[in-house]
Amino acid sequence: MKPSRYNHIVRRRGRQPAIYNSRSHRILELDAVQQAIYNGLQIPITRGLMNPRDPAMEKFLGALCENRMAVEENYDELPEVQLRSNLVRFGRSRLSLWLQLTTRCQAGCAECPYREGRLDAGDAARQRLLDLIASRVPELQALELTLWGGDPFLAWPAWRALEREIAALSRQHKFEWSCRIVANAVPRDFGEKELAGIDRLLLNDQSFAGTAAAPVTFLTDFKRVADRHGGFAAGTSMRFIPNQPSAGLCRNLNGLCQSVPEFTDEEYDIIRRLVLEGVAVENLPRPKHTACQAVDPQSFIIDVAGRVHKCWNDAGKPEADCAAALDDPFAPQLFRWMSWDPFRQQHCRACNILPWCQGGCIAKPDNEDCGHWRYALRELLKLAVMGIEKRGE
């Protein structure tokens, strides 16, 4: 056996150092002997740094194997990462659909792209969603639906009618399904009955008023939490998104797919305080199979007009509608996303933290996200380990 290329040493003040594996998302504390041997290392542990005949090394390799931090001698993790990604990407047993239920909203944002001609999803959008589901049965086993807008709560009767149709398909074809909502806030008169069947709420609610009816992830920027130290309950989930006006997307969606903050000193301090409070910060790096939903063949965005898109940058653009080409991976609207390769860049093939970003977003300039990861790598590793320990994962 040999240690994984994704093992990293994390040094913590006043505590034993730990090894964190960015692929398995597991940690292993070093005992006194292992700490003495590896105390001077500043790089990931590799086979060349070990003597397997040493009893201490034998014990250490056993601990690595137990925590999925070691692989076979003749094993290459790079092809394995790519193979696992492709198996997940092209498996047709799952489907992720994002439906724009309405463009109406009561928030009154000055930069709202839907200020003119607000409307609800019509028959075209409803039928497109149902057709996408029907095209995947009987292979379909898990459907994840996300409602966005506008504010989906303003078109709740339309959702309830659509929910009954999806539930009927679920019973008929025996697949599981779940629903999430991206909105500004939960209406005051909505309780457990109205939110029955909703698995998670993603709220851009400045008051941070939670609800017991469904788990909540708060969407926010750093300025809105900078002065709220100690104001969040343990177990709160939070995702930072940039507060940048968009000509094509509601503020709740603009930046939602961006997982990498700038990681300035101020932002790092804010995230660190939240992690210490037990808050689950979703921006912290975690292993994933695809760079984003755009390169996932099983994920589609449906707008109110029934147009189908892959990337949020294309949402609402008629010329980017790929509804007529869903079964043709070589169509111009799809080929760019379907031909995605996490190792398309040379530095990705040498990267030892790749499971975090899977090669990065191909709709952005090369290395735009990569620089953030590497610039703050030591701090990110500490935060990742701290978050695992705090939540008992």
GULOVEX-187582 format. One record per atom (N, C-alpha, C): residue in one letter; x, y, z. Coordinates in steps of 0.02 Angstrom, whole numbers, plus 32768, in hexadecimal, padded with zeros to 4 digits. Layout:
// GULOVEX-187582
AXYZ ...
// end
This chain:
// GULOVEX-187582
M802A7FC48000 M800080008000 M802C803F8000 K801080757FE7 K803480B57FE9 K800180EB7FFB P801A8121801A P7FEC8158802D P7FCE81797FF0 S7F9281927FF7 S7F7081B57FC1 S7F9481F77FB1 R7F92820B7F72 R7FAF824A7F5E R7F8982857F7A Y7F4D82787F94 Y7F2282AE7FAE Y7F2782B67FF9 N7F5A82988019 N7F6682A18060 N7F8B82E3806C H7F758308809F H7F95834780B1 H7FA0834A80FD I7FD883648111 I7FE6836E8158 I7FC883B1816E V7FA183B181A2 V7F8383ED81BD V7F9F83F98203 R7FC18430820D R7FE08440824D R7FB384708273 R7FA6845E82B3 R7F79848682DC R7F9B849A831C R7F9384D8832D R7FB584F38369 R7F9A84D083A8 G7FC984B683D0 G7FB68497840F G7F9884528409 R7F98843583CD R7F7B83F283C3 R7FA883C98397 Q7F9D83888398 Q7FC2835B836C Q7FB1836C8323 P7FE2836882F6 P7FD1837282B0 P7FA583398297 A7F8183468261 A7F5483148245 A7F61830E81FA I7F4E82D581DF I7F4E82CC8196 I7F0782D0817E Y7EFD82FA814B Y7EBB8302812D Y7EBF82EB80E5 N7E8F82C280D0 N7E8C82A9808B N7E5582CF8066 S7E6982F68034 S7E3983208012 S7E0A82F87FE4 R7E1782B87FDC R7DEC828E7FB3 R7DB982687FDE S7DCF82498014 S7DA08224803F S7D8082518073 H7D9A828E807C H7D8082BE80AC H7D8582A280F3 R7DBC827F8101 R7DC782628143 R7E07827E8162 I7E0B827B81A3 I7E47829381C6 I7E62825C81F3 L7EA4826081FF L7EC68230822A L7EF982568254 E7EEF82568295 E7F1F827782C2 E7F5E824D82C8 L7F98826D82C6 L7FD7824A82CE L7FE882428318 D80008207832A D801581FE836F D805B821C8378 A8077821583B4 A80B6823683C3 A80EF821C8397 V80F081DB8389 V812581BF8360 V811F81D88318 Q80E381D582FD Q80D981EC82B8 Q80E7823682B2 Q80D5825B82E6 Q80E282A382E5 Q812D82B182E4 A8153828B830B A819C8295830C A81BB828682C8 I81A1825282A7 I81BD823F8266 I81AD82738231 Y8170828C8231 Y815982B881FB Y81558301820F N817383138247 N816B8357825F N8188838B8230 G81BA83788208 G81D983AA81DD G81BB83AF8198 L818B83848189 L817083838145 L814183BE8138 Q814783DB80FD Q811A841080E8 Q80F483FC80A8 I80FC83BD8093 I80DE83A68054 I80B483688063 P808783558035 P806083178040 P808D82DB8048 I807A82AC8072 I80A1826F807D I809F8243803F T80D9822C8029 T80DD82017FEF T810181C18000 R80FF81917FD3 R811F81507FDF R816A81587FEB G818A81867FC7 G81D2818E7FCD G81E981A58011 L81BA81BD803B L81CD81D6807D L81C381A180B3 M81B68163809F M81A5812F80D0 M81D280F280C9 N81DD80D18101 N81FD808F8103 N81CB805D811E P81AB803680F3 P8175800A810A P818B7FD38139 R81CE7FC7813F R81E67F94816D R81EA7FAD81B4 D81E57FEC81BD D81E6800A8200 D81A27FFC8221 P81A17FE0825E P81617FD2827F P8133800F8284 A815280498291 A812A80868295 A810980958252 M812E8089821C M8112809581DA M80DB806381C9 E80E6802481DE E80B47FF181D3 E8072800281F6 K8078801A8233 K803D802F8258 K801B806A8237 F804580998220 F802B80D58200 F800780C581BF L802480998196 L800380858158 L7FC080628165 G7FBE803A819C G7F80801A81AF G7F4A804D81BF A7F5E808381E3 A7F2E80B781F4 A7F1780DC81B6 L7F4480E78186 L7F3181078148 L7EFF80DD8121 C7F0B809C811E C7EDD806F80FB C7E988070811B E7E97806F815C E7E57806E8181 E7E2E80AD8173 N7E5180E48167 N7E2F8124815B N7E2B81368111 R7E34810580E5 R7E31810F809D R7E6281448086 M7E9E814380A3 M7ED281738091 M7F0E81518070 A7F068112805D A7F3B80EC803D A7F1E80C58002 V7F4880B97FD0 V7F3380957F94 V7F6780607F84 E7F5680337F56 E7F847FFE7F42 E7FC1801B7F1F E7FF97FF67F22 E8037800E7F06 E8032801E7EBB N800E7FF47E96 N80097FFD7E4E N7FCC80257E3A Y7FAF80497E68 Y7F71806C7E5E Y7F7F80B57E4D D7F5B80CF7E1B D7F6281157E06 D7F21813A7E15 E7F2381697E42 E7EE6818B7E58 E7EC981BA7E24 L7EF281D47DF7 L7ED982037DC5 L7EA481E27D97 P7EB381A97D77 P7E7F81897D4F P7E4281757D78 E7E4F81627DB7 E7E17814E7DE2 E7DE781877DEF V7E0381C37DFB V7DD981FE7E06 V7DAF820D7DC9 Q7DCE82087D8E Q7DAA82157D50 Q7D7581E07D42 L7D8681A17D4E L7D55816B7D43 L7D1981727D70 R7D2581807DB0 R7CED81897DDF R7CC281C47DC9 S7CE281F87DB3 S7CBC82337D9B S7C9082207D61 N7CAB81FB7D30 N7C8381E97CF5 N7C4B81B87D07 L7C58818A7D35 L7C23815B7D4A L7BE881817D69 V7BF881B47D91 V7BC381DC7DAF V7BA182087D7B R7BC982297D51 R7BAE82587D20 R7B7F82367CEF F7B9281FC7CD5 F7B6B81DE7C9F F7B3C81A77CB7 G7B36819E7CF8 G7B0481707D11 G7ABF818F7D0F R7A91816F7CEE R7A4E818C7CE3 R7A1C81797D19 S7A3581647D53 S7A0781527D89 S79F4818F7DB4 R7A1281C97DA5 R7A0382057DCC R79F5823F7D9C L79D382737DB5 L79C382AD7D8C L79BC82E97DBB S79DA83217DA8 S79D6835F7DCF S79B983967DA4 L797F83AF7DB6 L795C83E27D8E L795184217DB7 W7960845A7D99 W7956849C7DB8 W791F84BF7D91 L78E684CA7DB2 L78AC84E87D90 L78A0852F7DA9 Q789D855E7D79 Q788C85A37D8B Q784085A77D90 L782785A67DCB L77DE85A37DD5 L77BC85E57DC5 T77DF861D7DD2 T77C2865F7DC5 T77FA86927DC2 T77EC86CA7DA1 T781B87037DA3 T7801873A7DD1 R77C7872D7DF0 R77AB875E7E1F R77D1875D7E61 C77D487967E82 C77F6879B7EC3 C77DF87DB7EE6 Q77E487DB7F29 Q77D088157F50 Q780C883A7F6E A784988237F5E A788488417F7E A789288877F63 G788288937F24 G788D88D67F08 G78D688E97F00 C790188BA7EEF C794788C87EE5 C794F88F97EAA A797B892A7EB2 A7985895D7E7F A799F893F7E3E E79C589097E43 E79E388EC7E07 E79BC88B07DEC C797D88A97DFF C7957886D7DEB C795288677D9F P7967882E7D83 P796288257D3A P791C88157D22 Y78ED88097D51 Y78A987F67D3E Y7877882E7D4C R788F886C7D51 R786288A27D63 R782A88AB7D30 E7838889F7CF1 E780688A57CBD E77EC885F7CA9 G77AB885B7C9E G778E881E7C83 G779387E37CB2 R778387EB7CF1 R778887B37D20 R775087817D13 L776187417D17 L7730870D7D0A L774486CC7D2D D7714869D7D2F D7720865B7D4C D773086297D16 A774D85F17D2A A775C85BB7CFB A771B85A27CDC G7719859E7C9B G76DC85897C78 G76DE853F7C67 D76B0852D7C3A D76AA84E77C26 D76E984CD7C04 A770C84F97BE0 A774984E37BBD A777E84CC7BEE A778884F47C24 A77BA84E27C57 A77A584A37C7C R776584A07C8E R774C84667CB2 R775484277C88 Q7742842A7C48 Q774783EF7C1D Q778F83DC7C11 R77BB840F7C0A R780183FF7C00 R781D83D87C3B L780C83ED7C78 L782483CA7CB4 L780A83827CB6 L77C983797CA9 L77AC83377CAA L77C9830A7C73 D77D783287C39 D77F483017C02 D783B82EA7C14 L786283157C35 L78A583027C49 L78A482C87C7A I787482CB7CA8 I786E82947CD8 I785A82547CB4 A782782597C88 A780F821E7C65 A784581FF7C38 S787282297C1E S78A6820E7BF2 S78D981E47C16 R78DA81E77C59 R790C81C17C80 R78F081827C9F V78B081797C9F V7895813A7CBB V789981047C86 P78A280C57C9A P78A080AA7CDF P78E380AB7D03 E791A80C67CE3 E795B80C67D04 E795D80F47D40 L793581297D40 L7938815C7D74 L792A813F7DB9 Q7957814E7DE8 Q794E81397E2D Q794981737E5E A796881AC7E4D A796881E57E7B A796182267E53 L792F824E7E64 L7923828F7E45 L792C82C57E79 E795582F77E69 E795D83317E95 E7943836E7E70 L7911838E7E8C L78F383C87E6D L790084057E97 T7914843C7E77 T791F847B7E9A T78F584B17E7A L78CE84D47EA2 L78A3850B7E8A L78C8854D7E95 W78C985787E61 W78E985B87E68 W78C085ED7E44 G78D5862B7E48 G78AD86607E2A G78D5869F7E1D G78B886D87E2D G787F86EB7E57 G787A86C87E9A D783E86CC7EB5 D782F86AD7EF4 D77FC86767EEA P781186367EEC P77E385FF7EDF P77A585FE7F0A F77AA861B7F47 F7770861A7F74 F773586427F58 L7741866F7F29 L770B86977F0C L76E4866F7ED8 A76FE86367EC4 A76DB860B7E94 A76CE85C67EB3 W76BE85C67EF3 W76B785877F17 W767F855A7EFD P764585757EEB P761085497ECF P762885237E91 A764F85457E66 A766885247E29 A769884EC7E3C W76BF84F67E71 W76ED84C27E86 W76C784867EA2 R769484937EC9 R766E845B7EE6 R764E84307EAF A763684507E7A A7619842A7E42 A764F83FF7E1F L768A841D7E16 L76C183F97DF6 L76DA83C27E24 E76DA83CE7E64 E76F1839D7E95 E76C7835D7E90 R768783647E88 R765B832A7E83 R766D83007E46 E767D83217E0F E768F82FC7DD2 E76D282D77DDB I770282F77DFB I774382D77E07 I773A829C7E37 A771282A67E6A A770682707E9A A76E682337E78 A76B982417E4A A7698820A7E25 A76CC81E47DFA L76F982087DD9 L772E81E87DB2 L775B81C07DDF S776A81DB7E1A S779481B87E4A S777681757E60 R773581767E6D R771481387E82 R771181067E48 Q770581207E0C Q76FE80F47DD2 Q774080D37DBF H777780FA7DC2 H77B880E07DAA H77E880D07DE3 K77D080D97E21 K77F680C47E5C K783C80E57E61 F783E81277E5B F787C814C7E69 F7870817B7EA4 E78A681887EC9 E78A481B77F00 E78AE81FE7EE5 W789082307F07 W789B82747EF1 W789B82A37F2D S78BE82DB7F26 S78C2830D7F5B S78BD83527F3B C78AD83847F64 C78A383C87F4A C78C583FA7F79 R78E8842A7F5A R790584627F7F R78E984A47F63 I78EF84DA7F8A I78D6851A7F73 I790C854F7F7F V791785797F4C V794385B37F52 V791685F17F53 A791686157F8B A78E7864D7F92 A790486827FC0 N78DE86B87FCA N78F486EE7FF6 N78E686DD803E A78A986C9804D A789686B98091 A7856868F808F V784A866B80C6 V780C864380CA V77D3867180E0 P779B867180BD P7762869A80D3 P774E8689811B R773986BC813F R772986B38186 R76F186808191 D76C4867B8162 D768B864E816B D769A86078153 F76D985FA8140 F76EC85B7812A F7707858F8165 G76E885568172 G76FF852B81A7 G771184E6818B E770F84B581B7 E7722847181A2 E76F38455816D K76B484678170 K7684844D813F K7694846880FA E76A184A980F4 E76AE84C780B3 E76F184B18096 L772284A280C2 L7764848F80AB L776F844480AC A773A841F80B4 A774083D680B3 A775E83BE8072 G779083938077 G77B08379803B G77ED83A08024 I77FA83DA8043 I783484028031 I787083EA805B D78A583D88039 D78DF83BB805C D791183EE8075 R791684288053 R7945845C806A R792F849F804D L793984D38077 L792C85178061 L796F853C805B L797A855D8023 L79B58587801A L799C85CF801A L79A885F38051 L79888633805C L79BB866D805C N79AA86A18037 N79D086DF8037 N79AC87108065 D79A686FC80A4 D797D872080D5 D79AB87478104 Q79A787898101 Q79D487B28129 Q79C787AC8174 S798C87978188 S797D879081CF S7996874E81EB F79A8871F81BF F79BE86DC81D4 F798B86BA8201 A794B86C581F3 A791686A5821A A790B866081FF G7919862D8226 G791385E8820F G78CC85CE8214 T78C3859181FF T788385708205 T788F85278219 A7862850D8241 A786984C88257 A784D84978224 A782D84B281EF A780B848681BF A783B8464818F A7876847F8183 A78A684618155 A78EB847D8165 P792084568158 P796484708162 P797084AD8136 V799984DB814F V79A5851A812C V79EF8524811F T7A00853980E2 T7A43855280D3 T7A3B859C80C2 F7A5E85C680E7 F7A5A860E80DB F7A8B862280A5 L7A7386488074 L7A9D8664803F L7AAD86AB8053 T7AEC86BC8055 T7AFE86FE806E T7B4287148052 D7B5587528062 D7B9987688053 D7BBC87768095 F7BFD87828092 F7C24878880CF F7C1187C680F8 K7BFC87FB80D7 K7BEC883880FC K7BB1882D812B R7B8388028117 R7B4687F8813E R7B5087CD817B V7B8987AC8181 V7B96878281BD V7BD3879A81E4 A7BF587CD81CB A7C3487E281EB A7C2A87F68234 D7BF188138245 D7BE6882C8289 D7BB5880182B1 R7BAA87C38299 R7B79879882BB R7B9B875D82DD H7BD5876982F9 H7BFA8734831B H7BD1871A8356 G7BC986D88359 G7BA386BA838F G7B5886BB8384 G7B4286D2834B G7AFA86DA833F G7ADA86A18318 F7AFE866A8310 F7AE3863382E8 F7AE285F38312 A7AAC85CE830B A7AA685908330 A7AD2855B8311 A7AED852E833C A7B1684F78323 A7AEC84CC82F3 G7B0A84B882BC G7AE68492828A G7ACA84BD8252 T7ACE8500825A T7AB8852C8224 T7AE2852081E6 S7AC3852181AC S7AE78518816D S7AE8855B8149 M7B23856C812D M7B2B85AD810D M7B5585A780CE R7B4185CC809B R7B6785CE805D R7B7286168049 F7BB0862A803F F7BC0866E802B F7BBD86737FDF I7B9786A47FC7 I7B9386B17F7F I7BA386FB7F74 P7BC3870C7F3C P7BD687527F31 P7B98877D7F27 N7B9A87B97F43 N7B6387E97F3D N7B7188157F00 Q7B6887F87EC5 Q7B76881B7E87 Q7B37881C7E5C P7B1E88577E49 P7AE3885B7E1E P7AEE88357DDD S7AB888177DC4 S7ABC87F17D85 S7A8388077D58 A7A92880A7D18 A7A5F881E7CE8 A7A3287E37CD6 G7A4587A67CEA G7A1E876D7CD6 G7A0587407D0D L7A1C874B7D4C L7A09871D7D82 L79F387437DC0 C79C387267DE3 C79AF873F7E25 C79EB873D7E54 R79EE87697E85 R7A26876C7EB3 R7A2F872A7ED9 N79F987047EE1 N79FF86C47F05 N7A2686907EDE L7A2886977E9C L7A4B86677E71 L7A8E86807E59 N7A9586C17E53 N7AD386DD7E38 N7B0D86CD7E67 G7B3B86A37E51 G7B7386907E7B G7B6886527EA4 L7B2D86337E9F L7B1F85F87EC8 L7B4E85BE7EB7 C7B6385BA7E78 C7B8E85837E65 C7BD885927E74 Q7BE785CF7E8A Q7C2C85E07E9B Q7C3C85C77EE1 S7C6885967EE5 S7C7685787F26 S7CB385967F48 V7CDA85BF7F25 V7D1985D67F40 V7D1586207F52 P7D1586327F92 P7D1C86787FA4 P7D6186927F93 E7D6D86D37F9D E7DAF86EF7F90 E7DE186D77FC4 F7DC886C57FFF F7DF386AF8037 F7E2686E48049 T7E0E8722804E T7E378757806C T7E3D874880B6 D7E6A876D80D8 D7E7287638121 D7E31876E8146 E7E0B87A08132 E7DCB87AE8153 E7D9A87758148 E7D95875D810B E7D66872680FC E7D7B86E78120 Y7DBB86D98124 Y7DD3869E8148 Y7DC086A28191 D7DC886DD81B0 D7DB786E581F7 D7D6C86D98202 I7D4386F281D4 I7CFA86E981DB I7CE8869F81D6 I7D04867C81A4 I7CF68635819C I7D0E860E81D8 R7D49861E81F1 R7D6585FB822B R7D3886028268 R7D1F863F8275 R7CF2864A82AE R7CB2862082A6 L7C97861F826A L7C5A85F8825D L7C6585AE8268 V7C9D85948250 V7CAC854D8258 V7CB3853C82A2 L7CD4856882C8 L7CDC855D8310 L7C98855E8334 E7C6885828319 E7C2585848336 E7BFB85478322 G7C16851D82F6 G7BF084E382E0 G7BC784EF82A2 V7BD185278280 V7BAD85368242 V7BCB850E8209 A7BA284F081E0 A7BB984CB81A6 A7BC084FC816B V7BFD850F815B V7C0A853D8124 V7C13851580E4 E7BE4851B80B6 E7BE484F1807A E7C1985058048 N7C39853E8051 N7C6F85528024 N7CB0852E8031 L7CB6850D806B L7CF384E88079 L7CFA84AF8046 P7D3684A28030 P7D3F84707FFA P7D2C842A8011 R7D0884087FE5 R7CF683C37FF0 R7CFF839D7FAE P7D0F835D7FB1 P7D1683367F73 P7CD583367F4B K7CDB83397F09 K7CA083357EDE K7CB283137E9D H7C7F82FC7E78 H7C8B82D57E3C H7C8F83007DFD T7C71833C7DFF T7C7283687DC5 T7C8583AE7DDB A7C9E83D67DAC A7CB1841A7DBC A7C7384437DCF C7C3B84387DAD C7BFD845C7DBB C7BC484387D98 Q7B8884517DA1 Q7B4E842F7D84 Q7B4D84347D38 A7B6F84657D1B A7B6E846D7CD3 A7B8E84327CB0 V7BC284147CCD V7BE383DB7CAD V7BC683997CC4 D7B8F839C7CE8 D7B6C83607CFE D7B3583507CCC P7B3B83197CA6 P7B0783097C74 P7AC282FD7C92 Q7ABE82F57CD3 Q7A7E82E67CF3 Q7A6183247D16 S7A78835F7D04 S7A60839D7D24 S7A4B83CF7CEF F7A0F83EE7CF9 F79F4841D7CC9 F79D184577CED I79D584917CCF I79B384CD7CE8 I797984DD7CB9 I793D84E57CD4 I790284F47CAC I78E785387CC1 D78E085677C92 D78C785A97CA3 D787B85AC7C9A V785D85E57CA8 V781385EA7CA7 V77F785DE7C62 A781F85EA7C2E A780785E07BEA A780E85987BD2 G782D856E7BFB G783685287BE8 G7878851C7BC4 R78A3854F7BC0 R78E585447BA2 R7911851D7BD2 V793D84F47BB6 V796984C97BDE V79B184E07BD5 H79D484E77C0D H7A1A84FF7C0B H7A4584D37C38 K7A8684D77C2C K7AB684B17C55 K7AD984DE7C88 C7AE8851C7C75 C7B1085487C9F C7AE685857CB3 W7AF2859E7CF0 W7ACE85D97D07 W7ADD86167CDC N7B1786197CBE N7B2886517C91 N7AFB86537C54 D7ADB861A7C43 D7AB086167C08 D7A66861B7C18 A7A55861A7C58 A7A0E86197C6C A79E886547C4F G79B086457C2E G798686797C11 G7999868E7BCB K79D086767BAF K79E586897B6C K79C886597B39 P799D86717B0B P797E86447ADA P79B1861F7AAF E79E986417A9E E7A1B86217A72 E7A4085E87A95 A7A3C85E57AD7 A7A5E85B07AFD A7A2F85777B10 D79F285787AF8 D79C285447B07 D79D885027AE8 C79DF84CF7B11 C79F6848E7AF7 C79BE845A7AFA A797E84707B01 A794684417B09 A794084127ACD A7950842B7A91 A794784027A55 A798283D37A49 A79B683D87A72 A79F383B17A65 A7A0783857AA1 L79D883777ACD L79EA83547B0B L7A04830D7AFF D79F282EF7AC6 D7A0982AB7AB7 D7A4582AA7A88 D7A6182E57A7B D7A9B82EA7A4E D7AD6830B7A73 P7B0282E37A90 P7B3983007AB6 P7B6A83287A8B F7B6683217A48 F7B9283467A1C F7B7483877A03 A7B3783977A1A A7B1983D77A08 A7B4284107A25 P7B4884497A02 P7B7284807A1A P7B6084987A60 Q7B1F84957A72 Q7B0B84AC7AB5 Q7B21847D7AEC L7B31843E7ADA L7B41840C7B0D L7B8983F37B0B F7BA783F47AD0 F7BE983D47AC8 F7C1D83F27AF7 R7C1B84337AFF R7C4C84547B2C R7C4A84377B72 W7C0E84297B8A W7C0684117BCF W7C1183C57BD3 M7BFA83A07BA1 M7C0083587BA3 M7C4983417B9A S7C7283687B77 S7CB783557B6A S7CE6836D7BA0 W7CCB83877BD7 W7CF483A07C0E W7D2283697C29 D7D5E837D7C3B D7D9183507C55 D7DB383717C90 P7DB183527CCC P7DD083727D07 P7E1B837A7D00 F7E3A83557CD2 F7E8383597CCA F7E96837D7C8A R7E6B83AA7C72 R7E7983CB7C33 R7EB683F97C37 Q7EC784117C73 Q7F00843D7C7B Q7F3984167C9D Q7F7784287C88 Q7FB184047CA0 Q7FB784077CEC H7FAC84417D0A H7FB584467D53 H7F81841D7D78 C7F48840D7D59 C7F1683E37D7A C7F2F839A7D7F R7F5783857D4F R7F7183407D50 R7FA583387D87 A7FC2836E7D9E A7FF3836A7DD4 A7FD783807E17 C7F9683907E19 C7F7883AD7E55 C7F6983777E89 N7F7583867EC8 N7F6683567EFD N7F2A836C7F27 I7F03839C7F0E I7EC583AF7F30 I7E8A83AD7EFF L7E93838A7EC6 L7E62838D7E8F L7E1B837B7EA3 P7E0D834B7ECE P7DC6833B7EDB P7D9D83767EF4 W7DBE83AC7F09 W7D9883E67F1F W7D76840A7EE5 C7D9984147EAE C7D7D843E7E78 C7D7284187E37 Q7D9083DD7E2F Q7D8983B67DF2 Q7D9A83DE7DB4 G7DCF84057DB7 G7DE4842A7D7C G7DC7846F7D75 G7D9884817DA0 G7D7E84C57D9E G7D4984D17D69 C7D2A850B7D6C C7CF4851E7D3F C7D10852F7CFA I7CF485117CC6 I7D0D851D7C82 I7CED855B7C63 A7CBD857A7C87 A7C9F85B87C6E A7CC685F57C87 K7CF985EA7CB1 K7D2286207CCA K7D68861B7CAC P7D8F86517CB2 P7DD5864D7C9B P7DFA86167CC1 D7E2B85F77CA0 D7E5285C37CBF D7E7185DC7D00 N7E7085B27D32 N7E9185BE7D73 N7E6F85F47D9E E7E34860C7D8B E7E1486407DB3 E7E0586277DFA D7DEC85E97DFE D7DDF85CC7E40 D7E1E85AD7E5E C7E47858F7E34 C7E81856B7E4B C7EAE85967E76 G7EB785D57E62 G7EE286017E88 G7ECB860B7ED0 H7E88860E7ED9 H7E6D86177F1D H7E7C85D97F48 W7E73859D7F2B W7E8185607F51 W7EC985607F68 R7EF7856D7F3A R7F3E85657F49 R7F59859D7F74 Y7F3D85D97F6B Y7F5486127F92 Y7F4886077FDD A7F1085E97FED A7EFD85E08033 A7EFB85978047 L7F25856C8027 L7F2085248031 L7F2A8511807A R7F5C852C809C R7F69851880E1 R7F2D8529810D E7F1185658103 E7ED7857A812B E7E9A8550811B L7E91853F80DB L7E58851680C7 L7E5B84D180E6 L7E9684B480E8 L7E9E84728106 L7E8B8474814F K7EA084A88173 K7E8F84AE81BA K7E4384B581C3 L7E2484DE8198 L7DDC84E7819D L7DB684A7818D A7DCD8482815B A7DAD84438149 A7DAF84128183 V7DE9840B81A3 V7DF083DD81DB V7DC683F58216 M7DC784368223 M7DA08452825A M7D5684468251 G7D3E844E8213 G7CF784438205 G7CE383FA8210 I7D0E83CB81FA I7D0083838204 I7CFB8374824E E7D2A838D8275 E7D2B837F82BD E7CEF839E82E0 K7CDD83DB82CD K7CA683FD82EF K7C6383DB82E2 R7C5983C382A5 R7C1983A38293 R7C198359829F G7C53833E82B6 G7C5682F782C5 G7C4E82CA828A E7C6682DF8250 E7C5F82B78213 E7C8F827B8214 
// end
